[in-house]
């Protein structure tokens, strides 16, 4: 099991099945967030937060909503706004302990232009 939380601990997650790798995306939002995204099936993730404890941000094609803690501002995850199309969500593994993600391969993804992995 992999666990993580925002800086203040108000938003937490637990993941029961690890992704094969983490993604470092260069799109306009991800390059600012600085996340390492783990793509996981929503049934393998438990997000806990106070009611209305996150702020969601939707942009571009409006297919995903990035969630950030209302208290400390850390972006913890994104949800798919078209769940009929995909049961995947993104979890920000930079919210985990460094030792827990040290062995993951980090793949560069060109979300800014080509939508392909650069490795």
N, CA, C and O atoms as a Tinker XYZ file with bonds, in Angstrom:
   476  protein
     1  N      0.848000   -1.186000    0.000000    73     2
     2  CA     0.000000    0.000000    0.000000    64     1     3
     3  C      0.885000    1.238000    0.000000    63     2     4     5
     4  O      1.901000    1.294000    0.693000    81     3
     5  N      0.492000    2.203000   -0.770000    73     3     6
     6  CA     1.201000    3.476000   -0.847000    64     5     7
     7  C      0.299000    4.537000   -0.243000    63     6     8     9
     8  O     -0.894000    4.599000   -0.542000    81     7
     9  N      0.879000    5.369000    0.608000    73     7    10
    10  CA     0.112000    6.427000    1.256000    64     9    11
    11  C      0.782000    7.769000    1.016000    63    10    12    13
    12  O      2.000000    7.856000    0.857000    81    11
    13  N     -0.032000    8.808000    0.993000    73    11    14
    14  CA     0.485000   10.153000    0.848000    64    13    15
    15  C     -0.517000   11.156000    1.384000    63    14    16    17
    16  O     -1.667000   10.819000    1.668000    81    15
    17  N     -0.066000   12.393000    1.517000    73    15    18
    18  CA    -0.955000   13.456000    1.977000    64    17    19
    19  C     -0.413000   14.806000    1.552000    63    18    20    21
    20  O      0.757000   14.953000    1.200000    81    19
    21  N     -1.297000   15.781000    1.598000    73    19    22
    22  CA    -0.867000   17.151000    1.368000    64    21    23
    23  C      0.030000   17.585000    2.533000    63    22    24    25
    24  O      0.217000   16.820000    3.479000    81    23
    25  N      0.577000   18.778000    2.478000    73    23    26
    26  CA     1.519000   19.249000    3.494000    64    25    27
    27  C      0.902000   19.291000    4.887000    63    26    28    29
    28  O      1.546000   18.904000    5.862000    81    27
    29  N     -0.331000   19.754000    4.986000    73    27    30
    30  CA    -0.958000   19.886000    6.311000    64    29    31
    31  C     -1.634000   18.597000    6.779000    63    30    32    33
    32  O     -2.006000   18.487000    7.947000    81    31
    33  N     -1.796000   17.626000    5.883000    73    31    34
    34  CA    -2.394000   16.346000    6.246000    64    33    35
    35  C     -3.904000   16.287000    6.146000    63    34    36    37
    36  O     -4.501000   15.269000    6.499000    81    35
    37  N     -4.537000   17.344000    5.677000    73    35    38
    38  CA    -5.996000   17.348000    5.585000    64    37    39
    39  C     -6.508000   16.423000    4.477000    63    38    40    41
    40  O     -7.568000   15.812000    4.617000    81    39
    41  N     -5.751000   16.320000    3.367000    73    39    42
    42  CA    -6.129000   15.459000    2.248000    64    41    43
    43  C     -5.130000   14.305000    2.199000    63    42    44    45
    44  O     -3.922000   14.515000    2.086000    81    43
    45  N     -5.655000   13.089000    2.284000    73    43    46
    46  CA    -4.800000   11.903000    2.300000    64    45    47
    47  C     -5.259000   10.931000    1.229000    63    46    48    49
    48  O     -6.411000   10.959000    0.797000    81    47
    49  N     -4.334000   10.062000    0.803000    73    47    50
    50  CA    -4.718000    8.995000   -0.109000    64    49    51
    51  C     -3.993000    7.713000    0.246000    63    50    52    53
    52  O     -2.902000    7.720000    0.817000    81    51
    53  N     -4.637000    6.608000   -0.112000    73    51    54
    54  CA    -4.063000    5.273000    0.002000    64    53    55
    55  C     -4.299000    4.582000   -1.326000    63    54    56    57
    56  O     -5.398000    4.632000   -1.878000    81    55
    57  N     -3.261000    3.935000   -1.836000    73    55    58
    58  CA    -3.338000    3.235000   -3.117000    64    57    59
    59  C     -2.982000    1.778000   -2.865000    63    58    60    61
    60  O     -1.954000    1.477000   -2.259000    81    59
    61  N     -3.833000    0.879000   -3.332000    73    59    62
    62  CA    -3.616000   -0.543000   -3.063000    64    61    63
    63  C     -2.827000   -1.255000   -4.157000    63    62    64    65
    64  O     -2.217000   -2.291000   -3.893000    81    63
    65  N     -2.826000   -0.728000   -5.368000    73    63    66
    66  CA    -2.047000   -1.324000   -6.463000    64    65    67
    67  C     -1.190000   -0.227000   -7.092000    63    66    68    69
    68  O     -1.704000    0.796000   -7.544000    81    67
    69  N      0.112000   -0.454000   -7.114000    73    67    70
    70  CA     1.060000    0.548000   -7.605000    64    69    71
    71  C      1.042000    0.657000   -9.125000    63    70    72    73
    72  O      0.866000   -0.341000   -9.824000    81    71
    73  N      1.225000    1.864000   -9.630000    73    71    74
    74  CA     1.408000    2.019000  -11.076000    64    73    75
    75  C      2.795000    1.499000  -11.477000    63    74    76    77
    76  O      3.683000    1.366000  -10.634000    81    75
    77  N      2.969000    1.210000  -12.758000    73    75    78
    78  CA     4.266000    0.722000  -13.239000    64    77    79
    79  C      5.326000    1.810000  -13.201000    63    78    80    81
    80  O      6.497000    1.530000  -12.942000    81    79
    81  N      4.930000    3.032000  -13.453000    73    79    82
    82  CA     5.844000    4.166000  -13.483000    64    81    83
    83  C      5.085000    5.411000  -13.074000    63    82    84    85
    84  O      3.866000    5.387000  -12.906000    81    83
    85  N      5.832000    6.513000  -12.916000    73    83    86
    86  CA     5.247000    7.815000  -12.617000    64    85    87
    87  C      5.476000    8.725000  -13.811000    63    86    88    89
    88  O      6.405000    8.521000  -14.592000    81    87
    89  N      4.628000    9.720000  -13.943000    73    87    90
    90  CA     4.665000   10.594000  -15.110000    64    89    91
    91  C      5.031000   12.013000  -14.694000    63    90    92    93
    92  O      4.452000   12.581000  -13.768000    81    91
    93  N      6.008000   12.570000  -15.406000    73    91    94
    94  CA     6.403000   13.966000  -15.279000    64    93    95
    95  C      5.947000   14.651000  -16.564000    63    94    96    97
    96  O      6.621000   14.574000  -17.591000    81    95
    97  N      4.801000   15.319000  -16.497000    73    95    98
    98  CA     4.171000   15.938000  -17.668000    64    97    99
    99  C      4.602000   17.400000  -17.791000    63    98   100   101
   100  O      4.786000   18.087000  -16.786000    81    99
   101  N      4.759000   17.866000  -19.022000    73    99   102
   102  CA     5.184000   19.248000  -19.255000    64   101   103
   103  C      4.055000   20.163000  -19.734000    63   102   104   105
   104  O      4.322000   21.245000  -20.258000    81   103
   105  N      2.798000   19.745000  -19.562000    73   103   106
   106  CA     1.704000   20.629000  -19.985000    64   105   107
   107  C      1.685000   21.882000  -19.098000    63   106   108   109
   108  O      2.423000   21.964000  -18.116000    81   107
   109  N      0.854000   22.832000  -19.445000    73   107   110
   110  CA     0.862000   24.127000  -18.758000    64   109   111
   111  C      0.552000   24.024000  -17.268000    63   110   112   113
   112  O      1.145000   24.758000  -16.477000    81   111
   113  N     -0.348000   23.147000  -16.862000    73   111   114
   114  CA    -0.671000   23.034000  -15.440000    64   113   115
   115  C      0.328000   22.137000  -14.712000    63   114   116   117
   116  O      0.803000   22.483000  -13.630000    81   115
   117  N      0.644000   20.992000  -15.300000    73   115   118
   118  CA     1.541000   20.048000  -14.621000    64   117   119
   119  C      2.940000   20.614000  -14.418000    63   118   120   121
   120  O      3.570000   20.349000  -13.394000    81   119
   121  N      3.433000   21.387000  -15.375000    73   119   122
   122  CA     4.762000   21.973000  -15.212000    64   121   123
   123  C      4.780000   22.968000  -14.053000    63   122   124   125
   124  O      5.826000   23.177000  -13.439000    81   123
   125  N      3.651000   23.575000  -13.751000    73   123   126
   126  CA     3.576000   24.490000  -12.613000    64   125   127
   127  C      3.391000   23.742000  -11.292000    63   126   128   129
   128  O      3.946000   24.137000  -10.267000    81   127
   129  N      2.608000   22.661000  -11.323000    73   127   130
   130  CA     2.371000   21.874000  -10.108000    64   129   131
   131  C      3.637000   21.131000   -9.699000    63   130   132   133
   132  O      3.951000   21.035000   -8.513000    81   131
   133  N      4.364000   20.604000  -10.689000    73   131   134
   134  CA     5.578000   19.841000  -10.403000    64   133   135
   135  C      5.286000   18.447000   -9.878000    63   134   136   137
   136  O      6.048000   17.912000   -9.072000    81   135
   137  N      4.189000   17.857000  -10.331000    73   135   138
   138  CA     3.751000   16.554000   -9.833000    64   137   139
   139  C      4.485000   15.410000  -10.514000    63   138   140   141
   140  O      5.001000   15.550000  -11.622000    81   139
   141  N      4.518000   14.282000   -9.826000    73   139   142
   142  CA     4.818000   12.991000  -10.427000    64   141   143
   143  C      3.509000   12.216000  -10.354000    63   142   144   145
   144  O      3.122000   11.739000   -9.288000    81   143
   145  N      2.835000   12.093000  -11.482000    73   143   146
   146  CA     1.522000   11.470000  -11.517000    64   145   147
   147  C      1.629000    9.956000  -11.608000    63   146   148   149
   148  O      2.354000    9.417000  -12.444000    81   147
   149  N      0.901000    9.291000  -10.744000    73   147   150
   150  CA     0.697000    7.862000  -10.846000    64   149   151
   151  C     -0.714000    7.651000  -11.337000    63   150   152   153
   152  O     -1.668000    8.103000  -10.703000    81   151
   153  N     -0.862000    6.970000  -12.461000    73   151   154
   154  CA    -2.189000    6.702000  -12.996000    64   153   155
   155  C     -2.678000    5.389000  -12.413000    63   154   156   157
   156  O     -2.024000    4.354000  -12.544000    81   155
   157  N     -3.827000    5.443000  -11.773000    73   155   158
   158  CA    -4.359000    4.272000  -11.081000    64   157   159
   159  C     -5.860000    4.142000  -11.335000    63   158   160   161
   160  O     -6.549000    5.124000  -11.613000    81   159
   161  N     -6.337000    2.928000  -11.234000    73   159   162
   162  CA    -7.766000    2.664000  -11.336000    64   161   163
   163  C     -8.439000    3.241000  -10.091000    63   162   164   165
   164  O     -7.950000    3.052000   -8.977000    81   163
   165  N     -9.544000    3.936000  -10.274000    73   163   166
   166  CA   -10.197000    4.600000   -9.141000    64   165   167
   167  C    -10.601000    3.625000   -8.035000    63   166   168   169
   168  O    -10.688000    4.016000   -6.871000    81   167
   169  N    -10.847000    2.370000   -8.383000    73   167   170
   170  CA   -11.231000    1.402000   -7.349000    64   169   171
   171  C    -10.064000    1.032000   -6.435000    63   170   172   173
   172  O    -10.271000    0.421000   -5.387000    81   171
   173  N     -8.834000    1.397000   -6.824000    73   171   174
   174  CA    -7.647000    1.092000   -6.026000    64   173   175
   175  C     -7.127000    2.289000   -5.230000    63   174   176   177
   176  O     -6.020000    2.250000   -4.692000    81   175
   177  N     -7.934000    3.355000   -5.159000    73   175   178
   178  CA    -7.520000    4.579000   -4.460000    64   177   179
   179  C     -8.589000    4.990000   -3.458000    63   178   180   181
   180  O     -9.782000    4.976000   -3.758000    81   179
   181  N     -8.145000    5.350000   -2.279000    73   179   182
   182  CA    -9.039000    5.935000   -1.279000    64   181   183
   183  C     -8.522000    7.328000   -0.965000    63   182   184   185
   184  O     -7.420000    7.487000   -0.441000    81   183
   185  N     -9.324000    8.337000   -1.288000    73   183   186
   186  CA    -9.002000    9.733000   -0.961000    64   185   187
   187  C     -9.828000   10.092000    0.259000    63   186   188   189
   188  O    -11.042000    9.887000    0.272000    81   187
   189  N     -9.176000   10.629000    1.289000    73   187   190
   190  CA    -9.915000   11.117000    2.455000    64   189   191
   191  C     -9.608000   12.598000    2.637000    63   190   192   193
   192  O     -8.456000   13.027000    2.578000    81   191
   193  N    -10.653000   13.351000    2.855000    73   191   194
   194  CA   -10.536000   14.798000    3.038000    64   193   195
   195  C    -11.792000   15.284000    3.740000    63   194   196   197
   196  O    -12.840000   14.645000    3.647000    81   195
   197  N    -11.698000   16.401000    4.438000    73   195   198
   198  CA   -12.911000   16.970000    5.027000    64   197   199
   199  C    -13.906000   17.319000    3.920000    63   198   200   201
   200  O    -13.525000   17.555000    2.774000    81   199
   201  N    -15.177000   17.346000    4.283000    73   199   202
   202  CA   -16.191000   17.759000    3.315000    64   201   203
   203  C    -15.806000   19.124000    2.762000    63   202   204   205
   204  O    -15.506000   20.046000    3.520000    81   203
   205  N    -15.816000   19.247000    1.451000    73   203   206
   206  CA   -15.394000   20.482000    0.765000    64   205   207
   207  C    -13.965000   20.874000    1.124000    63   206   208   209
   208  O    -13.640000   22.061000    1.177000    81   207
   209  N    -13.109000   19.880000    1.372000    73   207   210
   210  CA   -11.723000   20.138000    1.770000    64   209   211
   211  C    -10.762000   20.395000    0.632000    63   210   212   213
   212  O     -9.606000   20.751000    0.859000    81   211
   213  N    -11.241000   20.213000   -0.614000    73   211   214
   214  CA   -10.376000   20.507000   -1.751000    64   213   215
   215  C    -11.014000   21.549000   -2.658000    63   214   216   217
   216  O    -12.227000   21.754000   -2.665000    81   215
   217  N    -10.160000   22.183000   -3.404000    73   215   218
   218  CA   -10.581000   23.094000   -4.463000    64   217   219
   219  C    -10.278000   22.355000   -5.761000    63   218   220   221
   220  O     -9.175000   21.835000   -5.933000    81   219
   221  N    -11.233000   22.304000   -6.667000    73   219   222
   222  CA   -10.963000   21.653000   -7.953000    64   221   223
   223  C    -10.771000   22.715000   -9.028000    63   222   224   225
   224  O    -11.409000   23.768000   -9.026000    81   223
   225  N     -9.878000   22.397000   -9.933000    73   223   226
   226  CA    -9.564000   23.300000  -11.044000    64   225   227
   227  C     -9.714000   22.538000  -12.346000    63   226   228   229
   228  O     -9.080000   21.502000  -12.547000    81   227
   229  N    -10.564000   23.058000  -13.235000    73   227   230
   230  CA   -10.834000   22.447000  -14.523000    64   229   231
   231  C    -10.423000   23.455000  -15.601000    63   230   232   233
   232  O    -10.747000   24.639000  -15.518000    81   231
   233  N     -9.706000   22.959000  -16.609000    73   231   234
   234  CA    -9.259000   23.863000  -17.677000    64   233   235
   235  C     -9.233000   23.120000  -19.009000    63   234   236   237
   236  O     -9.569000   21.937000  -19.079000    81   235
   237  N     -8.836000   23.817000  -20.051000    73   235   238
   238  CA    -8.640000   23.205000  -21.363000    64   237   239
   239  C     -9.870000   22.476000  -21.870000    63   238   240   241
   240  O    -10.949000   23.057000  -21.987000    81   239
   241  N     -9.696000   21.198000  -22.168000    73   239   242
   242  CA   -10.780000   20.394000  -22.724000    64   241   243
   243  C    -11.800000   19.958000  -21.677000    63   242   244   245
   244  O    -12.781000   19.290000  -22.002000    81   243
   245  N    -11.572000   20.331000  -20.437000    73   243   246
   246  CA   -12.492000   20.058000  -19.328000    64   245   247
   247  C    -12.781000   18.567000  -19.152000    63   246   248   249
   248  O    -13.924000   18.159000  -18.949000    81   247
   249  N    -11.708000   17.760000  -19.235000    73   247   250
   250  CA   -11.846000   16.313000  -19.060000    64   249   251
   251  C    -11.360000   15.841000  -17.699000    63   250   252   253
   252  O    -11.710000   14.745000  -17.261000    81   251
   253  N    -10.546000   16.667000  -17.019000    73   251   254
   254  CA   -10.085000   16.304000  -15.677000    64   253   255
   255  C    -10.181000   17.517000  -14.750000    63   254   256   257
   256  O    -10.139000   18.665000  -15.192000    81   255
   257  N    -10.311000   17.229000  -13.459000    73   255   258
   258  CA   -10.324000   18.275000  -12.435000    64   257   259
   259  C     -9.157000   18.008000  -11.487000    63   258   260   261
   260  O     -9.074000   16.943000  -10.874000    81   259
   261  N     -8.270000   18.972000  -11.374000    73   259   262
   262  CA    -7.156000   18.869000  -10.426000    64   261   263
   263  C     -7.663000   19.303000   -9.052000    63   262   264   265
   264  O     -8.324000   20.334000   -8.927000    81   263
   265  N     -7.350000   18.510000   -8.020000    73   263   266
   266  CA    -7.796000   18.818000   -6.662000    64   265   267
   267  C     -6.618000   19.242000   -5.797000    63   266   268   269
   268  O     -5.585000   18.574000   -5.747000    81   267
   269  N     -6.799000   20.364000   -5.120000    73   267   270
   270  CA    -5.788000   20.894000   -4.206000    64   269   271
   271  C     -6.421000   21.117000   -2.843000    63   270   272   273
   272  O     -7.599000   21.457000   -2.739000    81   271
   273  N     -5.629000   20.923000   -1.808000    73   271   274
   274  CA    -6.092000   21.135000   -0.437000    64   273   275
   275  C     -6.449000   22.604000   -0.230000    63   274   276   277
   276  O     -5.689000   23.491000   -0.619000    81   275
   277  N     -7.600000   22.862000    0.379000    73   275   278
   278  CA    -8.023000   24.236000    0.669000    64   277   279
   279  C     -7.169000   24.890000    1.738000    63   278   280   281
   280  O     -7.102000   26.117000    1.810000    81   279
   281  N     -6.511000   24.087000    2.576000    73   279   282
   282  CA    -5.727000   24.654000    3.666000    64   281   283
   283  C     -4.307000   25.004000    3.211000    63   282   284   285
   284  O     -3.881000   26.152000    3.337000    81   283
   285  N     -3.576000   24.018000    2.681000    73   283   286
   286  CA    -2.162000   24.250000    2.359000    64   285   287
   287  C     -1.893000   24.444000    0.869000    63   286   288   289
   288  O     -0.802000   24.875000    0.497000    81   287
   289  N     -2.856000   24.137000    0.018000    73   287   290
   290  CA    -2.713000   24.390000   -1.413000    64   289   291
   291  C     -2.061000   23.296000   -2.233000    63   290   292   293
   292  O     -1.972000   23.428000   -3.454000    81   291
   293  N     -1.602000   22.221000   -1.613000    73   291   294
   294  CA    -0.950000   21.144000   -2.366000    64   293   295
   295  C     -1.948000   20.442000   -3.291000    63   294   296   297
   296  O     -3.074000   20.142000   -2.896000    81   295
   297  N     -1.515000   20.186000   -4.525000    73   295   298
   298  CA    -2.341000   19.438000   -5.473000    64   297   299
   299  C     -2.086000   17.960000   -5.240000    63   298   300   301
   300  O     -0.966000   17.481000   -5.419000    81   299
   301  N     -3.119000   17.242000   -4.844000    73   299   302
   302  CA    -2.977000   15.850000   -4.442000    64   301   303
   303  C     -3.393000   14.846000   -5.512000    63   302   304   305
   304  O     -2.841000   13.747000   -5.577000    81   303
   305  N     -4.361000   15.214000   -6.351000    73   303   306
   306  CA    -4.855000   14.260000   -7.330000    64   305   307
   307  C     -5.685000   14.962000   -8.395000    63   306   308   309
   308  O     -6.062000   16.126000   -8.262000    81   307
   309  N     -5.952000   14.212000   -9.452000    73   307   310
   310  CA    -6.939000   14.676000  -10.426000    64   309   311
   311  C     -7.945000   13.567000  -10.677000    63   310   312   313
   312  O     -7.637000   12.378000  -10.605000    81   311
   313  N     -9.156000   14.008000  -10.972000    73   311   314
   314  CA   -10.226000   13.056000  -11.261000    64   313   315
   315  C    -10.665000   13.209000  -12.709000    63   314   316   317
   316  O    -10.617000   14.298000  -13.281000    81   315
   317  N    -11.087000   12.110000  -13.277000    73   315   318
   318  CA   -11.591000   12.082000  -14.636000    64   317   319
   319  C    -13.033000   12.585000  -14.623000    63   318   320   321
   320  O    -13.866000   12.056000  -13.888000    81   319
   321  N    -13.329000   13.586000  -15.416000    73   319   322
   322  CA   -14.684000   14.132000  -15.480000    64   321   323
   323  C    -15.566000   13.402000  -16.479000    63   322   324   325
   324  O    -16.745000   13.723000  -16.632000    81   323
   325  N    -14.989000   12.420000  -17.157000    73   323   326
   326  CA   -15.751000   11.572000  -18.076000    64   325   327
   327  C    -15.512000   10.120000  -17.697000    63   326   328   329
   328  O    -14.893000    9.375000  -18.457000    81   327
   329  N    -16.000000    9.707000  -16.517000    73   327   330
   330  CA   -15.708000    8.348000  -16.033000    64   329   331
   331  C    -16.246000    7.240000  -16.933000    63   330   332   333
   332  O    -15.779000    6.104000  -16.850000    81   331
   333  N    -17.196000    7.541000  -17.771000    73   331   334
   334  CA   -17.678000    6.518000  -18.706000    64   333   335
   335  C    -16.602000    6.177000  -19.734000    63   334   336   337
   336  O    -16.604000    5.085000  -20.302000    81   335
   337  N    -15.680000    7.119000  -19.972000    73   335   338
   338  CA   -14.600000    6.910000  -20.941000    64   337   339
   339  C    -13.377000    6.229000  -20.330000    63   338   340   341
   340  O    -12.636000    5.543000  -21.034000    81   339
   341  N    -13.158000    6.415000  -19.020000    73   339   342
   342  CA   -11.969000    5.858000  -18.376000    64   341   343
   343  C    -12.190000    5.768000  -16.864000    63   342   344   345
   344  O    -12.813000    6.643000  -16.262000    81   343
   345  N    -11.675000    4.708000  -16.268000    73   343   346
   346  CA   -11.770000    4.551000  -14.814000    64   345   347
   347  C    -10.445000    4.885000  -14.134000    63   346   348   349
   348  O    -10.158000    4.398000  -13.041000    81   347
   349  N     -9.637000    5.722000  -14.796000    73   347   350
   350  CA    -8.316000    6.096000  -14.299000    64   349   351
   351  C     -8.348000    7.481000  -13.669000    63   350   352   353
   352  O     -9.061000    8.378000  -14.118000    81   351
   353  N     -7.553000    7.624000  -12.617000    73   351   354
   354  CA    -7.329000    8.942000  -12.034000    64   353   355
   355  C     -5.838000    9.125000  -11.826000    63   354   356   357
   356  O     -5.076000    8.160000  -11.891000    81   355
   357  N     -5.420000   10.342000  -11.579000    73   355   358
   358  CA    -4.019000   10.635000  -11.314000    64   357   359
   359  C     -3.826000   11.011000   -9.862000    63   358   360   361
   360  O     -4.587000   11.795000   -9.296000    81   359
   361  N     -2.788000   10.434000   -9.265000    73   359   362
   362  CA    -2.441000   10.733000   -7.875000    64   361   363
   363  C     -1.022000   11.301000   -7.869000    63   362   364   365
   364  O     -0.121000   10.748000   -8.500000    81   363
   365  N     -0.834000   12.397000   -7.162000    73   363   366
   366  CA     0.459000   13.069000   -7.118000    64   365   367
   367  C      1.384000   12.366000   -6.119000    63   366   368   369
   368  O      1.258000   12.546000   -4.908000    81   367
   369  N      2.302000   11.574000   -6.638000    73   367   370
   370  CA     3.201000   10.811000   -5.785000    64   369   371
   371  C      4.246000   11.681000   -5.091000    63   370   372   373
   372  O      4.969000   11.188000   -4.226000    81   371
   373  N      4.344000   12.947000   -5.442000    73   371   374
   374  CA     5.221000   13.840000   -4.680000    64   373   375
   375  C      4.636000   14.135000   -3.304000    63   374   376   377
   376  O      5.298000   14.751000   -2.469000    81   375
   377  N      3.410000   13.704000   -3.063000    73   375   378
   378  CA     2.793000   13.822000   -1.744000    64   377   379
   379  C      3.159000   12.632000   -0.856000    63   378   380   381
   380  O      2.739000   12.569000    0.299000    81   379
   381  N      3.935000   11.698000   -1.386000    73   379   382
   382  CA     4.405000   10.530000   -0.622000    64   381   383
   383  C      5.793000   10.812000   -0.046000    63   382   384   385
   384  O      6.445000   11.787000   -0.419000    81   383
   385  N      6.225000    9.961000    0.850000    73   383   386
   386  CA     7.591000   10.047000    1.359000    64   385   387
   387  C      8.563000    9.739000    0.215000    63   386   388   389
   388  O      8.296000    8.858000   -0.602000    81   387
   389  N      9.679000   10.454000    0.153000    73   387   390
   390  CA    10.655000   10.262000   -0.921000    64   389   391
   391  C     11.139000    8.818000   -0.989000    63   390   392   393
   392  O     11.335000    8.287000   -2.082000    81   391
   393  N     11.332000    8.184000    0.143000    73   391   394
   394  CA    11.803000    6.790000    0.161000    64   393   395
   395  C     10.792000    5.846000   -0.467000    63   394   396   397
   396  O     11.172000    4.797000   -0.987000    81   395
   397  N      9.508000    6.198000   -0.429000    73   395   398
   398  CA     8.463000    5.337000   -0.975000    64   397   399
   399  C      8.347000    5.416000   -2.495000    63   398   400   401
   400  O      7.745000    4.544000   -3.122000    81   399
   401  N      8.919000    6.454000   -3.081000    73   399   402
   402  CA     8.841000    6.578000   -4.546000    64   401   403
   403  C     10.213000    6.497000   -5.212000    63   402   404   405
   404  O     10.313000    6.625000   -6.432000    81   403
   405  N     11.251000    6.290000   -4.442000    73   403   406
   406  CA    12.624000    6.309000   -4.960000    64   405   407
   407  C     12.871000    5.294000   -6.071000    63   406   408   409
   408  O     13.679000    5.556000   -6.962000    81   407
   409  N     12.211000    4.165000   -6.046000    73   407   410
   410  CA    12.475000    3.110000   -7.025000    64   409   411
   411  C     11.592000    3.166000   -8.275000    63   410   412   413
   412  O     11.734000    2.333000   -9.170000    81   411
   413  N     10.693000    4.130000   -8.341000    73   411   414
   414  CA     9.835000    4.241000   -9.518000    64   413   415
   415  C     10.595000    4.845000  -10.694000    63   414   416   417
   416  O     11.416000    5.745000  -10.521000    81   415
   417  N     10.313000    4.345000  -11.879000    73   415   418
   418  CA    10.791000    4.978000  -13.096000    64   417   419
   419  C      9.933000    6.219000  -13.312000    63   418   420   421
   420  O      8.710000    6.158000  -13.185000    81   419
   421  N     10.570000    7.348000  -13.638000    73   419   422
   422  CA     9.857000    8.590000  -13.942000    64   421   423
   423  C      9.903000    8.767000  -15.459000    63   422   424   425
   424  O     10.976000    8.899000  -16.047000    81   423
   425  N      8.735000    8.767000  -16.076000    73   423   426
   426  CA     8.667000    8.930000  -17.527000    64   425   427
   427  C      8.250000   10.354000  -17.875000    63   426   428   429
   428  O      7.294000   10.889000  -17.315000    81   427
   429  N      8.980000   10.955000  -18.805000    73   427   430
   430  CA     8.659000   12.296000  -19.295000    64   429   431
   431  C      7.539000   12.169000  -20.336000    63   430   432   433
   432  O      7.623000   11.368000  -21.267000    81   431
   433  N      6.504000   12.970000  -20.157000    73   431   434
   434  CA     5.368000   12.952000  -21.076000    64   433   435
   435  C      5.181000   14.338000  -21.658000    63   434   436   437
   436  O      5.136000   15.323000  -20.920000    81   435
   437  N      5.071000   14.424000  -22.973000    73   435   438
   438  CA     4.875000   15.701000  -23.646000    64   437   439
   439  C      3.385000   16.017000  -23.762000    63   438   440   441
   440  O      2.774000   15.834000  -24.815000    81   439
   441  N      2.819000   16.496000  -22.654000    73   439   442
   442  CA     1.419000   16.898000  -22.633000    64   441   443
   443  C      1.212000   18.280000  -23.207000    63   442   444   445
   444  O      0.074000   18.711000  -23.392000    81   443
   445  N      2.303000   18.988000  -23.493000    73   443   446
   446  CA     2.206000   20.335000  -24.040000    64   445   447
   447  C      1.981000   20.338000  -25.553000    63   446   448   449
   448  O      1.390000   21.270000  -26.099000    81   447
   449  N      2.463000   19.275000  -26.231000    73   447   450
   450  CA     2.398000   19.312000  -27.684000    64   449   451
   451  C      2.012000   17.981000  -28.323000    63   450   452   453
   452  O      0.938000   17.867000  -28.913000    81   451
   453  N      2.875000   16.978000  -28.210000    73   451   454
   454  CA     2.689000   15.750000  -28.998000    64   453   455
   455  C      1.867000   14.661000  -28.328000    63   454   456   457
   456  O      1.392000   13.750000  -29.006000    81   455
   457  N      1.691000   14.729000  -27.038000    73   455   458
   458  CA     0.973000   13.714000  -26.263000    64   457   459
   459  C      1.617000   12.334000  -26.380000    63   458   460   461
   460  O      0.928000   11.319000  -26.480000    81   459
   461  N      2.962000   12.316000  -26.366000    73   459   462
   462  CA     3.691000   11.050000  -26.381000    64   461   463
   463  C      4.735000   11.063000  -25.262000    63   462   464   465
   464  O      5.162000   12.119000  -24.795000    81   463
   465  N      5.130000    9.861000  -24.849000    73   463   466
   466  CA     6.233000    9.751000  -23.897000    64   465   467
   467  C      7.530000   10.063000  -24.624000    63   466   468   469
   468  O      7.705000    9.688000  -25.783000    81   467
   469  N      8.423000   10.739000  -23.952000    73   467   470
   470  CA     9.664000   11.198000  -24.578000    64   469   471
   471  C     10.840000   10.260000  -24.297000    63   470   472   473
   472  O     11.981000   10.599000  -24.611000    81   471
   473  N     10.584000    9.103000  -23.719000    73   471   474
   474  CA    11.680000    8.165000  -23.444000    64   473   475
   475  C     11.583000    6.928000  -24.315000    63   474   476
   476  O     12.424000    6.035000  -24.214000    81   475
